Amino acid sequence: EAGVVQSPRYKIIEKKQPVAFWCNPISGHNTLYWYRQNLGQGPELLIRYENEEAVDDSQLPKDRFSAERLKGVDSTLKIQPAELGDSAVYLCASSHRTVQETQYFGPGTRLLVL
Amino acid sequence: AQSVTQPDIHITVSEGASLELRCNYSYGATPYLFWYVQSPGQGLQLLLKYFSGDTLVQGIKGFEAEFKRSQSSFNLRKPSVHWSDAAEYFCAVVLSAKSSGDKLTFGTGTRLAVRP
């Protein structure tokens, strides 16, 4: 069974540029999460989807961050415009409705904003 | 608010030695407890989890963890460390899913180095 897929794995951009990350969860997992992991820290939740509905986006900086999961499967996280402080690893995770507490993570996208 | 503390930022052990990584949580109720491992440039891999029942749980790669309610701890152990265990280890908690919506709260991690 394929795990959570994320792309790109690495991204380098200049500040004020837009950037997008893509995630495909494990097949059959209805819940999808986006996390941000700053250097030397644990991941912090940005947004959680139940199917196509964003049920927790309280930690998403909505002035520059947006996310979508239009068909309830794959998801895109966008930053526009990027700032230096956005440099981090962006992790996607998914979980199945029967064991929602257990989340499976993708390899992450490492973003560097110059 | 729930919080997770991993008091050891960095630990170095010799290959073949035993290992214990500490994790304490601050919480009114017993949360669901997890240990994840992150190798350089990789995502997080679930090692083990505790929801209820037997307080000693077995995980993958020879790891185990013990939940101690009286100490609000969930320490990770391995009897004999291998060089491939060098990685960063994260303890995480989730409130009962019904109330928190499965929000994982992570500790800051413990980086494990293994001496040959």
Interface residues (C-beta under 8 A of the other chain):
Chain A: V4 Q6 T31 Y33 G40 Q41 G42 P43 E44 L45 R48 V55 D56 L91 A93 S95 Q100 E101 T102 Q103 Y104 F105 G106 P107 G108 R110
Chain B: V4 Y32 F34 Y36 G41 Q42 G43 L44 Q45 L46 K49 F51 F90 A92 V94 A97 G101 D102 K103 L104 F106 G107 T108 G109
